[in-house]
Amino acid sequence: MKTMDKVQHWEEVYQTKSPLEVSWYEPDPQQSVDLILTAAGSSRGRIIDVGGGQSFLVDRLIDAGFAHVAVLDISNAAIEATKARLGERASNVRWIVADITQADSLGAFDIWHDRAVFHFITDAEDRQRYLDLLKRTLPIGGHFVVGTFAVGGPEKCSGLQIQQYDAAAMQETLGPSFEPVKCCQYEHMTPSGKSQLFFFGIYQRVM
Ligand SMILES: C[S@@+](CC[C@H](N)C(=O)[O-])C[C@H]1O[C@@H](n2cnc3c(N)ncnc32)[C@H](O)[C@@H]1O
């Protein structure tokens, strides 16, 4: 899928649906927060939420005292809505509108969080560009916290094909530069009451 088509798809989603209507809505992103705090330990450094959309994660990260928080999304509408929701607190956040498979540089971050974006990247070249950028962004010792649909979970999201992962598939995709800290499954309940099986992992960049 070309960037233009992706932008069109996601802008339409965010311009036509309320945040509470989308299947990935969660009032409290506790699973992500727990894994991020595990990865962070006692530090509250630089963190980026890739494909953050209208997630409440950014609110929770500010509350938790992270010093440098960035939210990236391909949809300008999603970013603007999240900024508006945060009000004055939005000025403490770096906002980036970009296709993560096309961005050249994001600067350095200690934690890269991605819930339900990586699984949309089904094209091998796009996936390689994502992984190259991940490695350029996370220093050795940094953490990749990722949540995707699990093997046995949904096969599509927002009408788009996705790639399912389990611990073995994620490790094969990430390669030897990343070591697992924790892997788990998580059941997400959509606003319409459907259960979706997610795979979540914390990976540390080791080389
Ligand atoms: C399923 S939603 C998940 C949103 C958020 N992470 C959450 O958990 O609520 C996927 C998000 O990824 C964004 N997205 C999809 N493809 C992207 C890409 N190539 N680059 C950046 N963002 C992308 C969408 O606009 C959308 O906000």
The ligand as an SDF file (V2000), in Angstrom:
LIG
                    3D

 27 29  0  0  0  0  0  0  0  0999 V2000
   -5.1730    0.0340   15.1500 C   0  0  0  0  0  0  0  0  0  0  0  0
   -4.7280    1.6920   15.3790 S   0  0  0  0  0  0  0  0  0  0  0  0
   -3.9190    1.6590   16.9540 C   0  0  0  0  0  0  0  0  0  0  0  0
   -3.8230    3.0230   17.5700 C   0  0  0  0  0  0  0  0  0  0  0  0
   -3.1320    3.0910   18.9310 C   0  0  0  0  0  0  0  0  0  0  0  0
   -1.7960    2.5340   18.8860 N   0  0  0  0  0  0  0  0  0  0  0  0
   -3.9380    2.3910   19.9750 C   0  0  0  0  0  0  0  0  0  0  0  0
   -3.4950    1.3870   20.5070 O   0  0  0  0  0  0  0  0  0  0  0  0
   -5.0470    2.8860   20.2770 O   0  0  0  0  0  0  0  0  0  0  0  0
   -3.3690    1.8470   14.2360 C   0  0  0  0  0  0  0  0  0  0  0  0
   -2.7890    3.2550   14.2040 C   0  0  0  0  0  0  0  0  0  0  0  0
   -1.6150    3.2660   13.4190 O   0  0  0  0  0  0  0  0  0  0  0  0
   -1.6340    4.3600   12.5370 C   0  0  0  0  0  0  0  0  0  0  0  0
   -0.8380    3.9070   11.3710 N   0  0  0  0  0  0  0  0  0  0  0  0
   -1.1590    2.9480   10.4840 C   0  0  0  0  0  0  0  0  0  0  0  0
   -0.1700    2.7820    9.5960 N   0  0  0  0  0  0  0  0  0  0  0  0
    0.8110    3.6560    9.9470 C   0  0  0  0  0  0  0  0  0  0  0  0
    2.0830    3.9770    9.3890 C   0  0  0  0  0  0  0  0  0  0  0  0
    2.5540    3.3320    8.3070 N   0  0  0  0  0  0  0  0  0  0  0  0
    2.8170    4.9350    9.9860 N   0  0  0  0  0  0  0  0  0  0  0  0
    2.3540    5.5870   11.0870 C   0  0  0  0  0  0  0  0  0  0  0  0
    1.1510    5.3310   11.6410 N   0  0  0  0  0  0  0  0  0  0  0  0
    0.3920    4.3780   11.0790 C   0  0  0  0  0  0  0  0  0  0  0  0
   -3.1000    4.6200   12.2690 C   0  0  0  0  0  0  0  0  0  0  0  0
   -3.3770    5.9220   11.8490 O   0  0  0  0  0  0  0  0  0  0  0  0
   -3.7100    4.2820   13.6170 C   0  0  0  0  0  0  0  0  0  0  0  0
   -3.7550    5.4120   14.4530 O   0  0  0  0  0  0  0  0  0  0  0  0
  1  2  1  0
  2  3  1  0
  2 10  1  0
  3  4  1  0
  4  5  1  0
  5  6  1  0
  5  7  1  0
  7  8  2  0
  7  9  1  0
 10 11  1  0
 11 12  1  0
 11 26  1  0
 12 13  1  0
 13 14  1  0
 13 24  1  0
 14 15  1  0
 14 23  1  0
 15 16  2  0
 16 17  1  0
 17 18  1  0
 17 23  2  0
 18 19  1  0
 18 20  2  0
 20 21  1  0
 21 22  2  0
 22 23  1  0
 24 25  1  0
 24 26  1  0
 26 27  1  0
M  CHG  2   2   1   9  -1
M  END
$$$$
